[in-house]
């Protein structure tokens, strides 16, 4: 139990240090660029921290945890929540071959609408003519 507390305490300390460093970076960048370019006021440290918080609320949302999960709670880094991947993993070898053939037919049909270009890399279109 003590080690979990130590890790959480260390994580909170690292997060606070990162916020402090990013606030300083925002303050320095703002003060170097904005007053001169757009005649905006110079920011102090706390204003820069508030600006970062405001940007996070407006553009990033508030509900994100340290593992990179979004609002829905799924962890896309490991392939969870990817319906096509889950479907592929549950297919047998025969079903996979059938799926690949259907996809080939689909792209073969749609290739006709893109000036008969061959996207497979062999350099010929359906009519046997060379692509440029």
Secondary structure, DSSP 8 states (H G I E B T S, - for coil): -HHHHHHHHHHHHHHHHHHHHHHHHHHHHHHHHHHHHH------HHHHHHHHHHHIIIII-S---TT---TT---GGGTTT-HHHHHHHTS-HHHHHHHHHHHHHHHHHHHTTTTT--TTSSSB-TTS-B--
